[in-house]
Amino acid sequence: METGPDPTVGGWTWADDDLTAMAQQAAAVLADVLRDGPTGAAVRRPPADQVAAWADAPWPDEGRSPADVLDEVATTIAPYPFGNAHPRFSAWVNSPPHPLGAAAAGLAAAMNPSVAGGNHAAVHLEHLTVRWFTELLGWSNTAGGYFVSGGSAATLSALAAARHRAAAGIGHDDRRDGIATLGRRAVVYASAEAHSCVTKAVEALGLGSANITRIGVDAEHRLLPDELDRQLTADRDGGVLPVAVVASVGTVNSGAVDPIAEIATVCAAHQVWLHVDAAYGGPAILLLDEWERTRRSLARADSVALDPHKWLYVPVDAGLVLFADPSTARDTFSLVPEYLRTAGDADEPVWFSEFGLEQTRPFRALKVWATLSHLGKAGVRRLIARDIAAAQALCAAVTAAPDFDLLASGLSVVCFRHHPPELPDDELDAHNKRLLAAVLERGQAFVAGTQVDGAAAFRVCVVNPGTTTTHLMALLDEIRACL
Ligand SMILES: *Cc1c(COP(=O)(O)O)cnc(C)c1O
């Protein structure tokens, strides 16, 4: 016999028809959002009165109907997106959402598992999807990894494992004793082009950003392996504890690809953890023939960070951290003592929560799996090649134009500046910063600004297969229109 409060009171229980109506309305709004994203202005900031209304809106005492809530999503929220669905958005590294991935994100929420572990579909799907990546890396079947919120969380997880291994190597238990009593300076090596998340991770891990040793780069912004080798040799002699070397395949600023094979050889000689930041460039390196040599050398990394929510078009959030030997990650994070590690039922894989920071974990794998299953390797390859071709066309146009300078380019990133022949050199930075602000104000193109070797630049990153050369040529005209 039922006891306790009636679940229909308070609207917890939904009639079948109401559930279907809500889901259909949500699906219609979702389709409209996906259809509208690429249209209109690239920059669509919410009007000031809307921002003010959001700032004041109270949590109502009594709730509203689902239809009313979804109407508000359609009329006052969806019209003001970040902009990354738009083909004239080429700022930072933010791809448009793959429509099937967006739908899968909703379905994952409907299933709403915690993917900490257990024996249910979401756990197996995450193992399956992670395996697709470890196989591309050419790693053995003992390799592994898991989805996280993004490249930043992946880097934090990887460097925590690197710190743990380095400390264990000198008989120190960093988990119990921290690093204050390490007795040595613990150092992470990276080029100045490494993503800021490396600094964040080093600071959060208590290593201190003063203990990041910056290794020089060549003219194409690639880390210099010889300089790394010399630095590691000197540091060993000086009693430093090397924690990790961070290399990048696809730096965020200019798309530079570090020479991984040479760096891996240096790391092996010094027995230092090699972490490769493939957050942006990973998919291109793993799938395109011209990067075959780099892909092979990636297999020599200890850990790799890769963002499906960037160049695999999976909706945010979908980051991925991969470990050649996941047991180090388990030793770093697991709080289940060895004697309590029961096998569960026979088909139950090891728990993801033992290998990382998150305990309750969302079903990120579904949107990754759905997007990649639909596109196949060949589909992703074609889309990425298209993005690169569009970026190369922009490179060519910038190089050919008498009023623009190409400052750097790699993968699908192009950095350039406007350079009218008559303008004195010391006014170029201010001129380009003013132009960038004016372009964003006009709102027809959404591009980022950056610095290349100290010079102010426009930075375009094409991770949208809807972006054509026409859109990119229009950007150059937008910049000229702001003169
Ligand atoms: C985006 C990016 C990161 C950080 O990843 P998030 O997903 O933003 O946390 C790290 N490295 C590179 C090269 C990136 O492009």
The ligand as an SDF file (V2000), in Angstrom:
LIG
                    3D

 15 15  0  0  0  0  0  0  0  0999 V2000
   41.0730   25.6350  -25.2000 C   0  0  0  0  0  0  0  0  0  0  0  0
   42.4390   25.1730  -24.9150 C   0  0  0  0  0  0  0  0  0  0  0  0
   42.7840   24.7430  -23.6340 C   0  0  0  0  0  0  0  0  0  0  0  0
   41.8550   24.8330  -22.4620 C   0  0  0  0  0  0  0  0  0  0  0  0
   40.7430   24.0100  -22.6510 O   0  0  0  0  0  0  0  0  0  0  0  0
   39.3040   24.3690  -22.0520 P   0  0  0  0  0  0  0  0  0  0  0  0
   38.4320   23.3690  -22.7060 O   0  0  0  0  0  0  0  0  0  0  0  0
   39.0070   25.7840  -22.4730 O   0  0  0  0  0  0  0  0  0  0  0  0
   39.3730   24.2250  -20.5860 O   0  0  0  0  0  0  0  0  0  0  0  0
   44.0610   24.2630  -23.4510 C   0  0  0  0  0  0  0  0  0  0  0  0
   44.9410   24.2270  -24.4600 N   0  0  0  0  0  0  0  0  0  0  0  0
   44.6380   24.6280  -25.7120 C   0  0  0  0  0  0  0  0  0  0  0  0
   45.6730   24.5420  -26.7950 C   0  0  0  0  0  0  0  0  0  0  0  0
   43.3750   25.1190  -25.9840 C   0  0  0  0  0  0  0  0  0  0  0  0
   43.0630   25.5180  -27.2230 O   0  0  0  0  0  0  0  0  0  0  0  0
  1  2  1  0
  2  3  1  0
  2 14  2  0
  3  4  1  0
  3 10  2  0
  4  5  1  0
  5  6  1  0
  6  7  2  0
  6  8  1  0
  6  9  1  0
 10 11  1  0
 11 12  2  0
 12 13  1  0
 12 14  1  0
 14 15  1  0
M  END
$$$$
